[in-house]
Amino acid sequence: MTASTRERETDFEPVYHRYGPHRAGVPPLVPYFRELWHRRGFATEMSKASMRGANTSTFFGQAWLVLNPLLLAAVYYLLVTILRGRHDPMVFVHLTLGLFAFNLVSTSMSTGTKSVVSAGKLLINTAFPRLLIPLSAVRTALFRFLPTVPVYLVFHLVFLTRVWSPTMFLSLYFFGCLLLFSAGLAAFFATLQVYFRDTSSFLPFFVRIWMYLSPVLWLPENVAHFSKTLLTIIRLNPMYAMLGGYSETIQEQKVPDVGLFVSSGLWAVAVAVIGFLFFISRERDFAVRLT
Amino acid sequence: MLSVSPDPVAEDESATSPYAVRVEDLSITYKTTFERKPTLKQALVRFGRGERKVHTVEALKNVSFDIRVGTAMGIIGSNGAGKSTLMRAMAGILPPTSGNVEVWGRASTLLALGVGFNKALSGRENIVLGGLAAGLSRREVEERVEEIAEWTELGEFIDMPMNTYSSGMAARVGFSVAVHMRPDILMIDEALSTGDAHFREKASAKMAELRDSARAMFLISHGLGSISEMCNDCIWLDKGRLMMRGSPEEVIDAYMTYVKVKKSPTTTEEM
């Protein structure tokens, strides 16, 4: 990307750019992220525009944002109830919380994956830090997630009437981890999509399997009797730590183990660093690949 | 190595640098696949057969030149000569494989319709997005968007999705954005070949005005007439090499002789 030297934030006149070969891949990161921050308005506007394009600002568009996850929750709840043979409101509330949060990650991934390829014309004609494109997709996913928060709170109020505690504020930490994790994944898959255009076709299968492996349809208690090796494998899933911590703080009134905090944070940061660096090191190639 | 410099001219008074753009020994080579849409499936099939299909394109080979402030540079050459690649390299979009590009000033987005990338959005939304991507602040974009919309003379179409536009209308929006972002270095690719007679007239007038205010201007056109009319300097690229640099008349004559076409009203306007 452009390693530009800009004297002042608002100063556009004497900008000097020097473009040299970048064999090593990753451009100087400090100017890159400064430029990224400077143009954050673009990511915001792109996300807003794409939501407008998808009619999310109309009444039915908004209603769909709530209705869609609700219907999904209903489908999965039906499935879980049939399999278990009994109705358990606690499972329902856990399922909605987990499903809504998991949807945030999966929506970021699916919209992020297609974001760079669909911005083709803009990308081959304008120089800007490309990372803004997948980040804008994550913002879109976040704003599609927000309407589900009041819906969950209603369920919480109805089924977990007395479960309110200050630990709920800790859920923000796990939510932050989920968001950062999503951003890393969006950047990673957006890059992959440029090279292999069928990535977006494989992704839904991968996402579905991942959801079954994450504590969305089941509670950590349900797998407690599994063998030690199996449990270790289950706990290696980054979503286990993040969703586990998220639902413990909200629904179980307890401060999660330090282990959950540490592994959530580590996973989020590691995936974000890997995803972003992979994206940034490849982004100079995008203009060539997308023509 | 082909290196051409202009005749020495009086030093510019500009405080920063007498140059607007300096390109040193620039080569751009890229590898690309044959498929329009590369997929993992095809990659695996090819891998199974033990083939590796990568196409190497040498878009620019050892191009060097420098442009002083106040130059209006025409770039001519046949299709696939590397003209657009050179513009993209100067705008910082395509990285050099070797060599350097130095640019003093902010380059405009190219006119090859970067604006209009999302056909589901209206012309106005595309303008805002293009401006923000190019690094303008929200306030600057909002100030300009009215002016841009006004200038395109599209009327109510400006607020309709761009998939309802004709190609000429989309080109108007693109041109209007490129010239209203007040770039230091204006780059226009095939500007005057789109749009109706009225718009061409208006676009020429606007470019003449900008030629005086911008630090430098680049114009790629197959309309050799507009190059000799608008520019005071010219380069000719052929198959990625810099063939010649000089006054527009000389370069156009040499180019015409090379491609063996007679200068006729058709070639000067439409080529």
Contacts between the chains, C-beta under 8 A, distances in Angstrom:
chain1	res1	chain2	res2	distance
A	1	B	92	7.6
A	2	B	92	4.7
A	10	B	137	7.2
A	12	B	106	5.8
A	12	B	135	7.5
A	12	B	136	7.8
A	13	B	105	7.7
A	13	B	184	7.1
A	14	B	16	4.9
A	14	B	104	7.1
A	14	B	105	7.3
A	15	B	104	7.7
A	15	B	105	6.1
A	15	B	106	5.1
A	15	B	184	7.5
A	16	B	16	7.6
A	16	B	17	7.9
A	16	B	102	7.4
A	16	B	103	7.3
A	16	B	104	5.5
A	17	B	92	5.8
A	17	B	101	7.8
A	17	B	102	7.2
A	17	B	103	4.5
A	17	B	107	7.9
A	18	B	100	6.5
A	18	B	101	7.3
A	18	B	102	5.0
A	18	B	103	7.7
A	19	B	89	6.9
A	19	B	92	5.3
A	19	B	95	6.6
A	19	B	96	6.0
A	19	B	100	6.9
A	19	B	101	4.4
A	19	B	102	7.8
A	19	B	103	7.6
A	20	B	96	6.4
A	20	B	99	7.9
A	20	B	100	5.1
A	20	B	101	7.9
A	21	B	95	6.6
A	21	B	96	5.1
A	21	B	97	6.0
A	21	B	98	5.4
A	21	B	99	7.3
A	22	B	95	5.3
A	35	B	135	7.8
A	38	B	135	6.8
A	39	B	132	6.5
A	39	B	133	6.9
A	39	B	135	5.9
A	41	B	132	5.1
A	41	B	137	7.1
A	41	B	138	4.9
A	42	B	129	6.7
A	42	B	132	3.7
A	42	B	133	4.9
A	45	B	128	5.9
A	45	B	129	5.9
A	45	B	132	5.5
A	45	B	138	7.9
A	46	B	129	5.8
A	46	B	132	8.0
A	49	B	118	7.2
A	49	B	121	5.2
A	49	B	125	4.9
A	49	B	128	7.8
A	49	B	129	6.3
A	50	B	118	7.5
A	50	B	121	8.0
A	52	B	121	7.6
A	52	B	125	7.5
A	53	B	118	7.2
A	53	B	120	4.4
A	53	B	121	5.7
A	118	B	118	7.5
A	119	B	117	5.9
A	119	B	118	7.7
A	120	B	117	6.5
A	121	B	112	8.0
A	121	B	113	6.1
A	121	B	114	5.7
A	121	B	116	6.6
A	121	B	117	3.6
A	122	B	114	5.2
A	122	B	115	7.7
A	122	B	117	3.9
A	122	B	118	7.8
A	122	B	129	7.1
A	122	B	130	6.9
A	122	B	133	6.1
A	123	B	117	7.7
A	124	B	88	7.2
A	124	B	93	6.6
A	124	B	112	7.6
A	124	B	114	7.2
A	125	B	88	7.8
A	125	B	91	7.9
A	125	B	93	7.0
A	125	B	109	5.5
A	125	B	110	4.4
A	125	B	111	8.0
A	125	B	112	5.6
A	125	B	113	7.2
A	125	B	114	2.8
A	126	B	91	7.7
A	126	B	93	7.1
A	126	B	109	4.5
A	126	B	110	7.6
A	126	B	114	5.0
A	126	B	130	6.8
A	126	B	133	4.8
A	126	B	134	5.7
A	127	B	91	5.4
A	127	B	92	3.9
A	127	B	93	4.9
A	127	B	107	7.6
A	128	B	133	4.7
A	128	B	134	7.1
A	128	B	135	6.8
A	132	B	133	7.8
A	195	B	38	6.2
A	196	B	38	6.3
A	196	B	39	5.7
A	196	B	40	4.0
A	196	B	43	6.7
A	197	B	37	4.5
A	197	B	38	6.1
A	197	B	39	5.2
A	198	B	39	4.2
A	198	B	40	5.2
A	198	B	41	5.8
A	199	B	40	7.0
A	202	B	40	7.5
A	284	B	94	7.8
A	284	B	95	4.4
A	285	B	30	7.9
A	287	B	88	6.7
A	287	B	93	5.1
A	287	B	94	5.5
A	288	B	30	4.5
A	288	B	32	6.1
A	288	B	94	6.8
A	289	B	32	6.8
A	289	B	38	7.8
